[in-house]
C-alpha cells in the first residue's frame, strides 16, 4: 500500500498535563471531532476510549499512555480533503506514579498540547512534564481548559505559565467570559469570535467580535503581533513603518517561532462543554512540527556499529530506523511493542536488527492502534507510530533498524524506583504464575523492578509510589489471576560515599593443586548526584591482564548492591582500578571478582559512606483555617516549606520538600486535619543524606 499522507501532513503529538486538568476529556473530544469515535466518552461515566483499562475507568485516571491514529481537515479549509492531516496522538497519564509514560512518550513525539486547569493554572505535575518536554526539545502549545468552572481565571493562568514555565508563552486566543458566563473564544490571529453550537459543539459559528470584548482583544492582539514580528527583521521593519503583516505571514512566523520554542501559543476553552477543541486541532496543524520539521529541530541521532555519530532523516528513502518506546501485554495477541519510525519503511514478513541487543527480529504483524483496538497493516512509513506483535527480545528504549545499515538511537533514561514492598503468593499454585506475571509487568514498565532478597528468600517489588505498586498488584490479580499477600511499603534508601579513598583487595587460596590468586588496588570517589556508577581502568604495563578487568568490575558491582552502611544499594560512585598483580598459574576470573569486591568494601568504608533517602516535592491545598495545622505537621515530618501562596476561595497552597519515609498514610492524616477539604500531590525530587539520628534508626531496623 503506498503512502497516503506526505510527511509534511503528519503530526505526532501528545497531550500532557497535571492529574485532573482534563487531558483525557480533551482526547475524547479529539476522537469525536476527527470521526474516530461516534460518541463522546466521559471520565466520570467510565466509558472513555483512551482510558480503556478497568483500573483507569474505576479510578478516573490515566495509567498507560494510549496511542491512536486520527485524521483532521482544518476548520478554515472548509472540507478540502487535500488539506487533511494525519494525527498520531498519545494521551499520557498525569499522576506522578506513572511519569515514565510521559517521559517515554515525549521521547518519540514531535509536539505536545499541554493542558492546564483554568482554576488552578500551573500545578506541580505540569512543571515536571514541561521539564521533560524541555529536556527533549519538544515544541508545544498550551490549552487552558475548564474556562466554564467556578473560579476560572484566564489572566491568572497566563501569569502562572509566565512565572513558572516560560515567559514567551503568548495567548493566540482569549475567552469570552468565564465560569457560567463563558460563551466562546476570540481568535487573535483572525480577529474573529467563535461560538460552538449543536449538541456536541460540532457546529462552529464565526462572528465579528462583540463590542464589549473589542478593547481587550485589540490589547492582546497588539502584544501578540509585536512578539511575532520580533522574530523576523523584514517583518519588524515593515511593522515599524505601520504595515501590519498578513494573516499568512503572521502564521508562518509564529510557526517558525513555535518550532524553535521562541513563542508558545496559548489557546483556551472548555473540553467538557465542547468549546474550543476543534481550534486546538487547527493549532496542532498550524504550529506543531511534522516529522520533516524535526530534522532541523531534533534530528534522529545515533551511533553506528563503530561508535561513530550518524543522523537519520525523516524520509522513506533512508535506511529503516525505529525506537521501541513501550511494551504492553495484550490479552488477545500477547506482547505488543509500540514503536516510532524515524526513517525508512517496514514491511510485514521482513527481518530487522535489534541493534541495542544485536538480535534479529522477524516482523510477523504490524498494527495501527486506536487505544486498545487494532488495525492490521502491511507496511509502515517514516514519521508514523504503530505496534508490532510478538517480538522476542525487544524492550523499552531498544532500536530496530536495517541489518545492513545499523544505528543505535539515543536511549530513554528512567528514574529509579523510590518505594518497595514485600510480596508473596497466597498459594503454591500462585507461585509459578506470580514470577511470570512480575516478569511481564517489569518488561512493560522500566520504573517497576523485581528483586529477590537472598537472606529471607522474599520477593521485593519496587516502583514510583504507593499507587503505582497498588495498580501492579491489582493487574496481577485481574490479568494473570495471581492472588498475593503484600507487606508494608518500604522506602528505597540508597548509599553513597562523600570522600576519596583507596584500598587493596587480595584474595589468595592455596589448598593443594591449583590455587586462587587475585590482587587489585582501587580508588573510590563520589560522583555528582544522579550520575550512577562509573568504572575506570587505569592499569599500566599489564599489572592486571585485560581478561581480569571485567571480572574485577563485576565484583565491584556485586559489592555495591549490598552497600556498607545498612545493606542498601550504592549509587553515584566512581571506581578506578589503578594497580594490582597476578599469578601466571593461579589467577582466575573468580579470584579477581572476589578481590574487586573486597577492595571496594574496604575503600567505601574509608570514604565517609552515608545513607541517602528520597525527598519528595509536595504541594498541599487546604482552606486557610487549617494552614497552621498543615505547616506544623509538615515541620514535624522533617519537611522544608519553600513557598506559600493563595488560590481563589480562601485556599492556601503550601509547597514543600519532605522525606518520603515520613509521608506514608499522609492522605488520611490530611483528611482528618482539614475535615476532608485538603488534598495534595507528591512527586520524587532528589536523594539527599539522612540525618545521623534517623540513619541510626534505619540501621537498627526501626524505621
C-alpha positions as CSV (number, residue, x, y, z in Angstrom):
1,X,0.0,0.0,0.0
2,X,1.5,3.3,-1.0
3,X,1.9,6.2,1.5
4,X,-1.4,8.1,1.7
5,X,-0.2,11.2,3.6
6,X,3.1,13.1,2.8
7,X,5.4,13.6,5.7
8,X,4.5,17.3,6.0
9,X,0.9,16.3,6.6
10,X,1.7,14.1,9.6
11,X,1.6,15.3,13.2
12,X,3.0,13.0,16.0
13,X,1.9,14.7,19.2
14,X,0.9,14.0,22.8
15,X,-1.5,15.5,25.3
16,X,0.2,16.1,28.7
17,X,-0.9,17.7,31.9
18,X,-1.2,17.5,35.7
19,X,-3.7,15.0,37.0
20,X,-7.4,16.2,36.7
21,X,-6.6,19.1,34.3
22,X,-8.9,17.4,31.7
23,X,-6.4,15.6,29.4
24,X,-8.5,12.6,28.7
25,X,-11.6,14.7,28.2
26,X,-9.7,16.7,25.6
27,X,-8.5,13.4,23.9
28,X,-12.1,12.1,23.8
29,X,-13.3,15.3,22.0
30,X,-10.4,14.9,19.6
31,X,-11.5,11.4,18.7
32,X,-15.1,12.5,18.3
33,X,-14.4,15.6,16.1
34,X,-11.9,13.6,14.0
35,X,-14.5,10.8,13.5
36,X,-12.6,8.1,15.2
37,X,-15.4,7.5,17.7
38,X,-19.1,8.3,17.2
39,X,-19.9,9.1,20.7
40,X,-18.0,11.1,23.3
41,X,-16.8,9.0,26.3
42,X,-16.6,10.7,29.7
43,X,-14.2,10.1,32.5
44,X,-17.0,10.5,35.1
45,X,-19.2,7.9,33.5
46,X,-16.3,5.4,32.9
47,X,-16.8,4.9,29.1
48,X,-13.8,6.7,27.7
49,X,-12.0,5.2,24.7
50,X,-8.5,6.3,25.7
51,X,-8.7,5.2,29.3
52,X,-9.6,1.6,28.4
53,X,-8.1,-0.4,31.3
54,X,-10.6,-1.3,34.1
55,X,-8.4,0.3,36.7
56,X,-8.4,3.6,34.7
57,X,-12.2,3.6,34.4
58,X,-12.8,2.8,38.0
59,X,-10.4,5.4,39.3
60,X,-11.0,8.1,36.7
61,X,-7.3,8.5,36.0
62,X,-5.0,7.6,33.1
63,X,-2.4,4.9,33.9
64,X,-0.9,4.0,30.5
65,X,-0.2,6.2,27.5
66,X,-2.8,5.2,24.8
67,X,-1.9,5.7,21.2
68,X,-4.4,6.4,18.4
69,X,-4.4,7.5,14.8
70,X,-6.9,10.1,13.6
71,X,-7.4,12.4,10.6
72,X,-8.3,16.1,10.5
73,X,-9.2,18.7,7.9
74,X,-8.6,22.2,9.5
75,X,-11.8,24.2,10.0
76,X,-10.5,27.0,7.8
77,X,-10.0,24.5,4.9
78,X,-13.8,24.1,4.7
79,X,-13.8,20.4,4.0
80,X,-10.9,20.5,1.4
81,X,-9.6,16.9,1.7
82,X,-6.3,17.8,0.1
83,X,-5.5,19.7,3.3
84,X,-6.3,16.6,5.6
85,X,-3.6,15.8,8.2
86,X,-2.9,12.5,9.8
87,X,-2.6,12.7,13.7
88,X,-0.7,10.1,15.7
89,X,-1.9,11.0,19.1
90,X,-0.8,9.8,22.5
91,X,-2.8,10.6,25.7
92,X,-0.4,10.4,28.6
93,X,-1.1,10.0,32.4
94,X,-1.0,12.9,34.8
95,X,-0.4,11.0,38.0
96,X,3.3,11.3,39.1
97,X,3.5,7.5,39.8
98,X,3.1,6.9,36.0
99,X,5.5,9.6,35.0
100,X,7.5,7.1,33.0
101,X,4.7,7.0,30.5
102,X,5.0,10.8,29.9
103,X,8.8,10.6,29.6
104,X,8.9,7.8,27.1
105,X,6.1,9.3,25.0
106,X,7.8,12.7,24.8
107,X,11.0,10.9,23.6
108,X,9.2,9.8,20.4
109,X,6.7,12.6,19.9
110,X,7.4,15.7,17.8
111,X,5.0,18.1,19.6
112,X,2.8,18.4,22.7
113,X,-0.5,20.0,23.7
114,X,-0.1,21.0,27.4
115,X,-3.5,21.2,29.2
116,X,-3.9,23.4,32.2
117,X,-6.8,23.6,34.6
118,X,-8.5,27.1,34.2
119,X,-8.9,27.4,38.0
120,X,-5.5,26.0,39.2
121,X,-3.2,27.2,36.5
122,X,0.3,25.6,36.6
123,X,0.4,22.6,39.0
124,X,3.4,20.5,40.2
125,X,3.0,17.8,37.6
126,X,2.6,20.4,34.8
127,X,6.1,21.7,35.8
128,X,7.6,18.1,35.7
129,X,6.1,17.3,32.3
130,X,7.1,20.7,31.0
131,X,10.7,20.0,32.2
132,X,10.6,16.6,30.3
133,X,9.4,18.4,27.2
134,X,12.3,20.9,27.6
135,X,14.8,18.0,28.0
136,X,13.7,16.6,24.7
137,X,13.2,20.0,23.0
138,X,9.6,19.3,22.2
139,X,7.7,22.2,20.6
140,X,4.3,22.7,22.3
141,X,1.1,24.7,22.5
142,X,-0.9,25.4,25.7
143,X,-4.6,24.8,26.2
144,X,-6.2,26.5,29.3
145,X,-9.2,24.2,29.9
146,X,-12.2,24.4,32.2
147,X,-12.9,28.1,31.5
148,X,-16.5,27.3,32.5
149,X,-15.6,26.2,36.0
150,X,-16.2,28.3,39.1
151,X,-13.0,30.3,39.9
152,X,-11.6,30.1,36.3
153,X,-9.3,33.0,35.7
154,X,-7.5,33.3,32.3
155,X,-5.3,36.2,33.3
156,X,-4.0,34.4,36.4
157,X,-3.4,31.2,34.4
158,X,-1.3,33.0,31.8
159,X,0.6,34.8,34.6
160,X,1.4,31.4,36.3
161,X,2.6,30.0,33.0
162,X,4.9,33.1,32.5
163,X,6.2,32.9,36.1
164,X,6.7,29.2,36.5
165,X,7.2,27.8,33.0
166,X,8.1,30.1,30.2
167,X,7.8,33.9,29.8
168,X,7.5,33.6,26.0
169,X,4.0,31.9,26.1
170,X,1.5,34.2,24.3
171,X,-2.3,33.9,24.0
172,X,-3.4,33.4,20.4
173,X,-7.0,33.2,21.8
174,X,-8.8,34.9,24.7
175,X,-12.1,33.6,26.3
176,X,-15.4,35.5,26.1
177,X,-16.4,35.4,29.7
178,X,-15.6,32.9,32.4
179,X,-17.3,30.5,34.8
180,X,-21.0,30.1,33.9
181,X,-20.8,33.2,31.6
182,X,-18.1,31.5,29.3
183,X,-19.6,31.6,25.8
184,X,-16.8,31.1,23.3
185,X,-13.3,32.3,22.2
186,X,-11.8,35.1,20.3
187,X,-9.1,34.2,17.8
188,X,-6.5,37.0,17.9
189,X,-4.8,36.0,14.6
190,X,-8.0,36.3,12.6
191,X,-9.7,38.8,15.0
192,X,-12.9,36.8,14.9
193,X,-15.2,35.4,17.7
194,X,-16.2,31.7,17.7
195,X,-19.3,30.1,19.3
196,X,-19.7,26.3,19.4
197,X,-23.3,25.2,18.8
198,X,-25.1,21.9,18.4
199,X,-25.4,19.1,21.0
200,X,-21.7,18.3,20.9
201,X,-20.3,21.7,20.0
202,X,-19.7,20.4,16.5
203,X,-21.1,23.5,14.7
204,X,-18.6,26.3,14.8
205,X,-20.1,29.7,14.3
206,X,-17.7,32.6,13.2
207,X,-18.8,36.1,14.3
208,X,-17.5,39.6,14.5
209,X,-16.0,40.3,17.9
210,X,-18.8,41.7,20.2
211,X,-18.4,45.3,21.2
212,X,-17.7,44.6,24.9
213,X,-14.7,42.4,24.1
214,X,-13.1,44.6,21.4
215,X,-10.8,46.7,23.5
216,X,-9.4,43.6,25.3
217,X,-9.0,41.7,22.0
218,X,-7.1,44.7,20.5
219,X,-4.8,44.9,23.5
220,X,-3.9,41.2,23.4
221,X,-3.6,41.2,19.6
222,X,-1.1,44.1,19.7
223,X,1.1,42.3,22.2
224,X,1.0,39.1,20.1
225,X,1.8,40.7,16.8
226,X,4.7,42.6,18.3
227,X,6.1,39.4,19.7
228,X,5.7,37.6,16.3
229,X,7.3,40.4,14.2
230,X,10.3,40.5,16.6
231,X,11.3,37.1,15.2
232,X,12.0,38.5,11.7
233,X,13.9,41.6,10.7
234,X,11.9,42.3,7.5
235,X,8.5,41.9,9.2
236,X,9.8,44.1,12.1
237,X,10.9,47.0,9.9
238,X,7.6,46.9,7.9
239,X,5.7,46.8,11.2
240,X,7.5,49.8,12.5
241,X,6.6,51.6,9.2
242,X,3.0,51.0,10.0
243,X,2.4,48.0,7.7
244,X,0.8,45.1,9.6
245,X,1.7,41.6,8.2
246,X,-1.0,39.5,6.5
247,X,-2.5,36.5,8.4
248,X,-0.4,34.1,6.3
249,X,2.9,35.9,7.1
250,X,1.9,36.0,10.8
251,X,1.1,32.3,10.8
252,X,4.4,31.4,9.1
253,X,6.4,33.5,11.5
254,X,4.5,32.1,14.5
255,X,5.0,28.5,13.3
256,X,8.8,29.1,12.9
257,X,9.0,30.7,16.4
258,X,6.9,27.9,18.0
259,X,9.2,25.2,16.5
260,X,12.2,27.0,18.0
261,X,10.4,27.4,21.4
262,X,10.7,31.2,21.0
263,X,6.9,31.6,21.3
264,X,4.5,29.1,22.8
265,X,0.9,29.8,21.7
266,X,-1.9,29.7,24.3
267,X,-5.4,28.5,23.5
268,X,-8.4,28.3,25.8
269,X,-11.8,26.7,26.1
270,X,-13.8,24.0,27.9
271,X,-13.4,20.4,26.7
272,X,-16.3,19.2,28.9
273,X,-18.7,21.8,27.4
274,X,-17.3,21.1,23.9
275,X,-16.0,24.6,23.4
276,X,-12.7,25.3,21.6
277,X,-11.3,21.8,21.0
278,X,-11.5,22.0,17.2
279,X,-9.5,25.2,17.2
280,X,-6.7,23.4,19.1
281,X,-6.6,20.8,16.3
282,X,-6.1,23.7,13.9
283,X,-3.4,24.9,16.2
284,X,-1.7,21.5,16.0
285,X,-1.7,21.6,12.2
286,X,-0.6,25.3,12.1
287,X,2.1,25.4,14.8
288,X,3.3,21.9,15.8
289,X,6.1,20.2,13.7
290,X,5.8,17.5,11.1
291,X,8.5,14.7,11.1
292,X,10.3,16.7,8.3
293,X,10.5,19.8,10.6
294,X,12.1,17.7,13.3
295,X,15.2,17.2,11.0
296,X,16.0,20.8,11.8
297,X,15.0,20.7,15.5
298,X,15.8,17.4,17.0
299,X,17.1,15.0,14.2
300,X,17.2,11.3,14.9
301,X,20.7,10.9,16.1
302,X,22.5,7.7,17.0
303,X,25.8,5.7,16.6
304,X,26.8,3.1,14.1
305,X,28.5,-0.2,14.8
306,X,31.9,1.5,15.2
307,X,30.5,4.1,17.6
308,X,30.6,7.0,15.1
309,X,27.7,9.6,15.3
310,X,25.1,9.3,12.5
311,X,21.8,11.0,11.7
312,X,18.7,9.6,10.0
313,X,16.5,12.0,8.1
314,X,12.7,11.7,8.1
315,X,12.4,10.0,4.7
316,X,11.1,6.7,3.3
317,X,14.2,6.5,1.1
318,X,16.6,6.4,4.1
319,X,17.6,3.1,5.8
320,X,15.0,1.9,8.3
321,X,15.4,3.1,11.9
322,X,12.8,3.0,14.7
323,X,12.7,3.2,18.5
324,X,10.6,0.9,20.7
325,X,9.1,3.1,23.4
326,X,6.6,0.9,25.1
327,X,5.9,-2.8,25.7
328,X,2.3,-3.8,26.5
329,X,0.7,-7.1,27.3
330,X,-2.4,-7.6,25.2
331,X,-4.9,-10.3,26.3
332,X,-5.6,-11.2,22.6
333,X,-2.3,-11.0,20.8
334,X,0.3,-11.3,23.6
335,X,3.2,-8.8,23.6
336,X,2.7,-5.5,21.8
337,X,5.8,-3.4,21.1
338,X,4.9,0.3,20.4
339,X,7.4,2.0,18.1
340,X,8.1,5.2,16.3
341,X,9.6,5.0,12.8
342,X,12.2,7.7,12.2
343,X,13.3,6.8,8.7
344,X,12.7,4.2,6.0
345,X,9.8,1.8,5.8
346,X,9.0,-1.6,7.4
347,X,7.1,-4.4,5.7
348,X,5.3,-7.3,7.2
349,X,7.3,-10.6,6.9
350,X,10.7,-8.8,6.9
351,X,13.6,-9.2,9.3
352,X,15.1,-6.3,11.3
353,X,18.0,-6.0,13.7
354,X,17.5,-5.0,17.3
355,X,20.8,-3.1,17.4
356,X,20.7,-2.4,21.1
357,X,20.9,-6.2,21.8
358,X,22.4,-7.3,18.5
359,X,19.5,-9.7,17.9
360,X,17.5,-10.4,14.7
361,X,13.7,-10.0,15.0
362,X,11.1,-11.2,12.5
363,X,8.2,-8.8,11.8
364,X,5.2,-11.0,11.6
365,X,2.4,-8.5,12.2
366,X,2.2,-4.7,12.2
367,X,-0.8,-2.9,13.7
368,X,-2.1,0.6,13.8
369,X,-3.5,1.4,17.2
370,X,-6.8,3.0,18.1
371,X,-6.5,3.0,22.0
372,X,-7.0,-0.8,22.6
373,X,-8.4,-1.6,19.2
374,X,-6.0,-2.8,16.5
375,X,-6.0,-2.5,12.7
376,X,-3.6,-4.8,10.7
377,X,-1.4,-3.1,8.1
378,X,1.2,-4.4,5.7
379,X,3.6,-1.6,5.8
380,X,4.5,1.4,7.9
381,X,6.4,4.5,6.9
382,X,8.8,7.2,8.3
383,X,7.1,9.5,10.8
384,X,4.5,7.0,11.8
385,X,3.7,5.3,15.1
386,X,2.5,1.7,15.3
387,X,2.8,-1.5,17.2
388,X,4.5,-4.9,16.4
389,X,3.1,-8.2,17.6
390,X,5.2,-10.9,19.1
391,X,8.8,-9.6,19.2
392,X,11.1,-11.9,21.2
393,X,13.9,-9.8,22.6
394,X,12.9,-6.1,22.2
395,X,12.3,-4.0,25.4
396,X,11.6,-0.3,26.0
397,X,14.3,2.0,24.5
398,X,15.7,-0.5,22.0
399,X,16.5,0.5,18.4
400,X,15.1,-1.5,15.5
401,X,17.0,-1.0,12.2
402,X,18.1,-2.2,8.9
403,X,20.5,-5.2,9.4
404,X,22.9,-3.8,6.7
405,X,22.9,-0.1,7.9
406,X,22.9,-0.3,11.7
407,X,22.2,2.5,14.1
408,X,21.7,2.7,17.8
409,X,19.4,5.6,18.6
410,X,19.7,7.6,21.9
411,X,18.2,5.6,24.7
412,X,15.5,6.8,27.1
413,X,16.6,7.2,30.7
414,X,14.2,6.5,33.5
415,X,14.1,7.5,37.2
416,X,15.0,5.0,39.9
417,X,12.1,3.5,41.9
418,X,11.7,5.1,45.4
419,X,9.5,2.7,47.2
420,X,9.3,-1.1,47.7
421,X,7.0,-3.7,49.2
422,X,7.4,-7.4,50.0
423,X,5.0,-9.6,48.1
424,X,4.4,-13.4,48.3
425,X,1.9,-15.7,46.6
426,X,-1.2,-16.8,48.6
427,X,-1.0,-20.4,47.4
428,X,1.5,-22.8,45.9
429,X,-0.4,-22.6,42.6
430,X,0.1,-18.8,42.5
431,X,3.9,-19.2,43.0
432,X,4.7,-20.2,39.4
433,X,2.2,-17.7,37.9
434,X,3.5,-14.8,40.1
435,X,7.0,-14.9,38.7
436,X,5.7,-15.0,35.1
437,X,3.3,-12.1,35.9
438,X,6.0,-10.0,37.5
439,X,8.4,-10.6,34.7
440,X,5.8,-9.5,32.1
441,X,4.9,-6.4,34.1
442,X,8.6,-5.5,34.6
443,X,9.1,-5.8,30.8
444,X,6.3,-3.3,30.3
445,X,7.4,-0.7,32.9
446,X,11.0,0.3,33.3
447,X,10.3,2.1,36.6
448,X,9.0,-1.2,38.1
449,X,11.7,-3.5,39.5
450,X,11.5,-7.1,40.9
451,X,14.3,-8.4,43.2
452,X,14.7,-11.4,45.4
453,X,16.1,-10.9,49.0
454,X,18.8,-13.6,49.2
455,X,18.7,-13.6,53.0
456,X,14.9,-14.1,53.5
457,X,14.0,-15.6,50.1
458,X,11.2,-13.0,49.8
459,X,10.3,-11.1,46.6
460,X,10.6,-7.3,46.7
461,X,8.8,-5.2,44.1
462,X,9.7,-1.5,43.7
463,X,8.1,1.4,42.0
464,X,7.5,5.2,41.9
465,X,4.8,5.4,44.6
466,X,2.1,3.6,46.6
467,X,-0.5,3.9,43.8
468,X,2.0,2.5,41.2
469,X,2.5,-0.7,43.3
470,X,-1.2,-0.9,44.1
471,X,-2.0,-0.9,40.4
472,X,0.7,-3.5,39.7
473,X,-0.8,-5.9,42.4
474,X,-4.3,-5.2,41.0
475,X,-3.2,-6.0,37.5
476,X,-1.5,-9.3,38.6
477,X,-4.9,-10.3,40.1
478,X,-7.0,-9.3,37.1
479,X,-4.8,-10.1,34.1
480,X,-2.8,-13.0,35.4
481,X,-5.1,-14.5,38.1
482,X,-2.5,-14.2,40.8
483,X,-3.6,-13.7,44.4
484,X,-0.8,-12.3,46.7
485,X,-0.1,-11.1,50.2
486,X,1.6,-7.6,50.3
487,X,3.8,-6.2,53.0
488,X,4.1,-2.6,54.2
489,X,5.6,-0.1,51.8
490,X,9.3,0.5,52.4
491,X,11.5,3.4,51.3
492,X,14.1,2.6,48.7
493,X,17.1,4.0,50.6
494,X,20.5,4.2,48.8
495,X,24.1,4.7,49.9
496,X,27.0,6.7,48.6
497,X,30.4,7.9,49.5
498,X,31.4,11.5,50.4
499,X,35.2,11.3,50.1
500,X,38.0,9.7,48.1
501,X,39.7,6.5,49.4
502,X,42.0,3.8,48.2
503,X,42.1,0.1,49.3
504,X,43.8,-3.2,48.4
505,X,41.9,-6.4,47.7
506,X,44.0,-9.6,47.9
507,X,42.4,-13.0,47.5
508,X,44.8,-15.9,47.9
509,X,43.8,-19.5,48.5
510,X,46.1,-22.5,48.4
511,X,44.7,-25.9,49.0
512,X,46.8,-28.4,47.1
513,X,46.9,-28.4,43.3
514,X,45.8,-25.1,41.5
515,X,45.3,-22.2,43.9
516,X,43.4,-18.9,43.6
517,X,45.2,-15.5,43.2
518,X,43.6,-12.1,42.7
519,X,45.1,-8.8,43.7
520,X,43.8,-5.3,42.9
521,X,44.1,-1.7,44.1
522,X,41.0,0.5,43.8
523,X,40.3,4.2,44.3
524,X,36.7,5.1,45.2
525,X,35.3,8.7,44.9
526,X,31.9,10.4,44.9
527,X,30.1,11.3,41.6
528,X,27.5,14.1,41.1
529,X,24.0,13.0,42.2
530,X,22.2,11.1,39.5
531,X,25.4,10.0,37.6
532,X,25.1,6.4,38.8
533,X,28.3,4.3,38.5
534,X,31.5,4.7,36.6
535,X,34.4,2.2,36.4
536,X,37.7,3.4,35.1
537,X,40.6,1.2,34.0
538,X,43.9,2.9,34.7
539,X,46.1,-0.2,34.6
540,X,49.6,0.5,33.2
541,X,52.0,-2.1,31.9
542,X,49.7,-5.1,32.2
543,X,49.8,-5.2,36.1
544,X,46.4,-6.8,35.8
545,X,45.8,-8.6,32.5
546,X,42.9,-7.4,30.3
547,X,40.8,-10.6,30.9
548,X,40.7,-9.9,34.6
549,X,39.4,-6.3,34.4
550,X,35.8,-7.1,33.6
551,X,35.6,-9.7,36.5
552,X,37.0,-7.0,38.9
553,X,34.3,-4.6,37.7
554,X,31.7,-7.4,38.2
555,X,32.9,-7.9,41.8
556,X,32.7,-4.2,42.5
557,X,29.1,-4.0,41.1
558,X,28.1,-7.0,43.3
559,X,29.5,-5.4,46.4
560,X,27.6,-2.1,45.5
561,X,24.2,-3.9,45.5
562,X,24.6,-4.5,49.3
563,X,26.3,-1.3,50.4
564,X,28.4,-0.8,53.5
565,X,26.3,1.3,55.8
566,X,23.0,-0.6,56.2
567,X,22.9,-3.0,53.2
568,X,21.3,-0.7,50.7
569,X,22.5,-0.3,47.1
570,X,25.3,2.2,46.5
571,X,24.9,4.9,43.8
572,X,26.9,7.9,42.3
573,X,30.3,6.3,42.8
574,X,33.3,6.3,40.6
575,X,35.7,3.4,41.0
576,X,39.2,3.4,39.4
577,X,41.3,0.2,39.1
578,X,44.9,1.5,39.1
579,X,47.1,-1.3,40.2
580,X,47.4,-5.0,41.2
581,X,49.2,-8.2,40.4
582,X,48.6,-11.6,39.1
583,X,49.9,-15.2,39.2
584,X,50.7,-17.0,35.9
585,X,49.0,-20.2,37.0
586,X,46.7,-19.4,40.0
587,X,45.0,-16.2,38.8
588,X,41.4,-16.7,37.7
589,X,38.3,-14.6,36.9
590,X,36.6,-15.8,40.1
591,X,39.7,-14.7,42.2
592,X,39.7,-11.2,40.7
593,X,36.0,-10.8,41.2
594,X,36.3,-11.6,44.9
595,X,39.4,-9.3,45.2
596,X,37.4,-6.5,43.5
597,X,34.6,-6.9,45.9
598,X,36.9,-6.9,49.0
599,X,38.8,-3.8,47.8
600,X,35.6,-1.9,47.1
601,X,34.1,-2.7,50.5
602,X,37.2,-1.6,52.3
603,X,37.6,1.6,50.2
604,X,33.9,2.5,50.6
605,X,34.2,2.1,54.4
606,X,37.1,4.6,54.4
607,X,35.3,7.1,52.1
608,X,32.8,8.5,54.6
609,X,29.8,6.4,53.4
610,X,26.4,7.8,54.0
611,X,22.8,6.8,53.7
612,X,20.6,8.6,51.2
613,X,16.8,8.9,51.3
614,X,14.3,10.0,48.6
615,X,13.0,13.5,49.2
616,X,9.6,14.4,47.6
617,X,8.2,17.6,46.2
618,X,4.9,18.1,47.9
619,X,2.1,20.5,47.2
620,X,-0.8,20.7,49.7
621,X,-4.0,22.6,49.1
622,X,-6.2,23.4,52.1
623,X,-8.6,26.1,53.4
624,X,-6.8,29.0,55.1
625,X,-8.2,28.0,58.6
626,X,-6.2,24.7,58.5
627,X,-2.9,26.3,57.4
628,X,-1.3,26.3,60.8
629,X,-2.1,22.6,61.3
630,X,-0.8,21.7,57.9
631,X,2.5,23.6,58.2
632,X,3.1,22.4,61.8
633,X,2.6,18.8,60.7
634,X,5.0,19.1,57.8
635,X,7.7,20.6,60.0
636,X,7.2,17.6,62.4
637,X,7.9,15.4,59.3
638,X,11.3,17.0,58.7
639,X,9.7,19.0,55.9
640,X,11.1,22.2,54.4
641,X,8.4,24.7,53.4
642,X,9.5,26.5,50.3
643,X,6.6,28.7,49.3
644,X,3.1,29.6,50.4
645,X,0.5,31.1,48.0
646,X,-3.2,31.8,47.7
647,X,-5.9,30.4,45.4
648,X,-9.4,31.6,44.9
649,X,-11.9,30.7,47.6
650,X,-9.6,31.1,50.6
651,X,-7.5,28.1,49.6
652,X,-3.8,28.1,50.7
653,X,-1.2,26.4,48.7
654,X,1.9,25.0,50.5
655,X,4.9,23.9,48.5
656,X,7.4,21.8,50.5
657,X,10.2,19.2,50.3
658,X,9.6,16.2,52.6
659,X,11.4,12.9,53.0
660,X,9.3,10.0,51.6
661,X,9.7,7.9,54.8
662,X,7.6,10.5,56.7
663,X,4.8,10.5,54.1
664,X,3.1,7.1,54.5
665,X,-0.6,7.5,55.3
666,X,-0.5,11.2,54.7
667,X,-3.7,11.2,52.7
668,X,-5.7,10.0,55.8
669,X,-3.8,12.4,58.1
670,X,-4.5,15.4,55.8
671,X,-8.2,14.5,55.5
672,X,-8.7,14.4,59.3
673,X,-6.7,17.6,59.8
674,X,-8.8,19.5,57.2
675,X,-12.2,17.9,57.7
676,X,-11.8,16.2,54.3
677,X,-11.2,19.6,52.5
678,X,-7.5,19.3,51.9
679,X,-5.7,17.5,49.1
680,X,-2.1,17.1,48.0
681,X,0.2,16.0,45.1
682,X,3.6,14.5,45.6
683,X,6.4,13.6,43.3
684,X,10.0,12.4,43.6
685,X,12.6,15.3,43.6
686,X,16.0,14.1,44.7
687,X,18.1,11.9,47.0
688,X,19.8,13.5,50.0
689,X,21.8,12.3,53.0
690,X,19.8,11.1,56.0
691,X,20.4,12.9,59.4
692,X,22.6,10.9,61.7
693,X,19.9,10.1,64.3
694,X,17.5,8.9,61.6
695,X,20.2,6.8,60.0
696,X,20.8,5.1,63.3
697,X,17.1,4.1,63.5
698,X,17.2,2.8,59.9
699,X,20.3,0.6,60.7
700,X,18.6,-0.8,63.7
701,X,15.5,-1.6,61.5
702,X,13.2,0.7,63.5
703,X,12.3,2.9,60.5
